[in-house]
């Protein structure tokens, strides 16, 4: 009976995935991606992250690193036995497969719905998919690999708990760092929901409140001014805060380690690590303020107001560049010198290890370390594409030839901007995926040498 149920389940999975593949091939990958709402993009990145986490564990276990012992919280270590494992890549793969099939089924329903309903209606399918995904993550039922889900939920509770009295366990450090790479994905979800809230709640309320009031003293619509103000609050301010929130959680962890570590050297290191996450605060504050100014520029036609706005935008943008460079440079330094503990110096002539690496390497090929150092450097500075037009991404496989109709040119530029943004999200997730391999490799080499298989 179990065998039959498995056959039926995987047959249904195959039909759904083949149907999704058919949609992609029939529409074209560019059109398929662009037509999906932002929430679907974000869910894709999250489910991709589950797959990549499973690959992390699978590869490390294959490399004779016991990830279960390495990632088990201290309070749960006595509960482990030789026959149990805290992390199981097979279960992670199955969990990722379940979410992927659900995602694929939802996109099929969405695309079919577009033939019968307006887009404003079918976008609710994406919202429902998001809330069902969140419910299945936190639900108490013994389905969809409850043990794996509960481990994540417990770790998430520890991460968001605002305490400075408990030293952070290594698995919470890894998860919190992982979440920071999804900060913009979280921000995208928030902005999509906030825009929907403004559309269905704020706009009707403001319309009723200012129904009989048309213009203010400057001749502007009070209704439009009020809606614009709510956009500032909900999108520019809270949107930036939602992106910053994972960094604040990680900052809290570092300060907790600063107050609880045993030695002065460990406390100093925790404080310097906290500065790294603190350096991201001005980046996203300036980013939110810059979005605020750009929104004002788009909604202003008076030259007297536009000129100071342009000047302020230039100043804020330059400050953002400086803050981003400091944050990226410091973060890259920390990745290489502390998280991976590479670039060690030879203390005497008898030491013989590859240059810019360290005496003890778990992975036998030195080129893997050099490669990840170079890739991490490039991906830490991908924000440069927002600085110089020459760095704007041009992928012939994603962007069609420029049309001659002006409206089509504008549409193409919007699509290109969307695809560029999505590509940068994926690159950051892949950077973190590579980071995890060498972060766990370093930890097992320097801290938990006894858990080698």
ABEGO torsion letter per residue (X at the ends): XAAAAAAAAAAAAAAAAAAAAAAAAAAEAAAAAAABBAAAAAAAAAAAAAAAAAAAAAAAAAAGBBAAAAABBAAAAAABBAABBABBAAAAAAAAAAAAAAAAAAAAAAAAAAAABBAAAAAAAAAAAAAAAAAAAABABBBGGAAAAAAAAAAAAAAABBBAABBBBAAAAAAAAAAAAAAAAAAAAAAAAAAAAAAAAAAAAAAAAAAABABBAAGBBAAAAAAAAAAAAAAAAAAAAAAAAAAAAAAAAAAAAAAABABAAAAAAAAAAAAAAAAAAAAAAAAAAAAAAAAAAAABABAAAAAAAAAAAAAAAAAAAAAAAAAAAAAAAAAAAAAAGBGBBBABAABBBBBGBBABBABABAAAAAAAAAAAAAAAAAAAAAABAAABBBBAAABBBBBABAAAAAAAAAAAAAAAAAAAAAAAAAAAAAAAAAAAAAAAAAABAAABX
